[in-house]
Amino acid sequence: MTPLVLSNDQIVSWVEALILPLARVASLVITAPVFGTQTVPKKIRIVFAFALTLVIVPTLPPPPPVDPLSVDGLIAVFNQVIIGSAMGFTLRLIFVAVELGGQMVGQLMGLGFASLIDPQNGMSVPIVAQLYTFLVTLVYLSLDGHLMSLAALADSFRSLPVGPLGPAPETWWDVAVWAGIILRGGLLIALPMIGVLTLINLAFAVATRAAPALNIFSVGFPITLGAGLLIVIYTLPILADQMGHLMRAAFDVVHSLSFSSTKG
C-alpha cells in the first residue's frame, strides 16, 4: 500500500482554505450566547469551532489565494473576526439588556446584596438578574436560537464571501442603533417594578411624616420585598413574550446587517 505523501503546497492550500472561515466561525462561537459562556470549557469551544468550520468549508466557493502571513492575509483574518464578532455581539446584547433589567429590579426590591455567579460572563450579579438570565436562556433555546445563529453564520458566507473584504461602515451604525433599542428594552423590563415601588416608597414617606415613631426600616423592607416578588411572579409571562419579541428582532438585525464589501 502506497503511503500518503503531502507536499508543502497542498498543506499551505488547506491552511489557506480553513484559516479565514475559521476566524469568522471562532469569533461567533466566542461571542454568541450559550456557545460563548464561561461554563463551556475553552477546549470545547475550540473543537466545536474547528468542527463547524470543516462542515461549512466544503459548501463554500474556492477562497482567493491569500497568504495568511502577509499583510493582506492578516487584514483578511481581521475582517473575518470583525464579522463574526458583530453577529455574536448583536445576539449577546439581548442577554445584557435582560441582565441589566434584572439588576435594576433586584436593587429596587432590596435584593442587591443577594448575588450569584452569572454563567454568561463569570461575574457576580443579583439573584433576580440571574433568574432573568435563566429565563432568557430558556427562551433562546426554545426558539432554536442556537440553531438560528449557526444558520445566520452560514448565510453570511454567501452575503460576504471570505476574502480581504470587510463590512461596510453602515454595519457599525446598525449595531449601535440596535444596542440602543435593546438597552431600552432592558429598562422596560424594570419599568413595572420602578412604578410600583415608587408608589410604595411615597406611601412610606407619607406614613413617616404622619407617624414619626414608626420604624420605617423594619416595616418597609418586608413590604417592599414582598411586593417585588409578587410583581416578578405576575410579570414573568409578559416578560417571556417580550424576550421572544426581542429575540426575533435580534435575528432580523443579524440577517439584515449591511455586510456589503468594502476594501479592507
Protein Blocks (a to p, Z undefined) as FASTA:
>chain_A
ZZddddfklmmmmmmmmmmmmmmmmmmmmmmghjlpmklcfklmmmmmmmmmmmmmmmpc
cdddddfkbmklmmmmmmmmmmmmmmmmmmmmmmmmmmmmmmmmmmmnopmmpccddfkl
opacdfklmmmmmmmmmmmmmnommmmmmmmmmmmmmmmccdjddcdfklmmmmmmmmmm
mmmmmmmmmmmmmmmmmmmmmmmmmmmmmmmmlcfklmmmmmmmmmmmmmmmmmmmmmmm
mmmmmmmmmmmmmmmpccbccdZZ
